[in-house]
Amino acid sequence: MTDTAFAVVRSGALTTVQDLGRIGHAHLGVPRSGALDQPAHRLANRLVGNPEGAATLETTLTGCALRLRRAATVAVTGAPCPVTVDGRPAAWGAPLRIPAGALLEAGAATHGVRSYMAFDGGVEAEAVLGSRATDVLSGLGPAPLVDGAVLRLGPPRGPAPRVDWVPHQGVTREVVLPVVLGPRDDWFTTAGLHTLTSGDFRVSAASNRIGLRTEGPCLERAKEGELPSEGMALGALQVPPDGRPVLFLADHPTTGGYPVVGVVPEPYLAAAAQAAPGTPVRFTPLGRVSWGRPRGGDA
């Protein structure tokens, strides 16, 4: 029904539908996907009275503009950005009551990368494998938004909560990412591992929902060649032939043959998802664990 929808006026650089992702399908080659900054996604939903798993819009750098066809309570979180309703400034990080027919715009991020826009009732895209998330690697889920597209909204779940303030970590001058070494850290020399934890890395402009790519020094290899393809986890720090680490994010491939020097625990991935190109990145060691599988080239 068109009266329970919104129309896309400006889709922005990349705006996708996201929820908490597709859990439990990696053995089928399907990554989790879902919101890259899950705390921001969950907060946006709480601000409009939704369950945390309701689908939101995830914008990238330049925001988006929408025309609502029904009155809705909306909240924008994640990367701070100017919010306007019919051209008039509105609050970021707070529930907003938007009348039917109004133009809602989330502008370019003032810092960070990804903003989240939640609507009371959530975005009613078709679920695939139990999730409405857009996976840019496999193509599962709804297509990224384009100008002129119309998306449905679900029925409101209840009144938005009253809030005085919302948490925000502020401007990130440097992203610090703890790393649990392994399972393939023995594919790198002692000097290479020292480079990982002491090198001056920066976020590459080639980063996307699949992974955060880095610019900086190369990790020296102790072993040449590549591994047979093996499973890849969310947060895996894979090192391709150019020697520069790639941190796998929500739309990552589920298998790969380049060695994984370590894994960044999931609670730190939201900060990585909000790191703009050029942001300094520092990897800090958390030790290593026994990964319970053959080491070296035996896998």
Secondary structure, DSSP 8 states (H G I E B T S, - for coil): -GGGEEEEEE--S--EEE-S--TT-GGGT----S-SSHHHHHHHHHHTT--TTS-EEEEESS-EEEEESS-EEEEEEES---EEETTEEE-SSS-EEE-TT-EEEE---SSSSEEEEEETT-B----BTTB----TTT--SS----TT-EEEB----S-----S--------SSEEEEEEE-SSGGGB-HHHHHHHHHS-EEE-TT--SSEEEEES----BSS-S----EE--TTEEE--TT---EEE-TT--SEESS-EEEE--GGGHHHHHT--TT-EEEEEEEEE---SS--GGG-
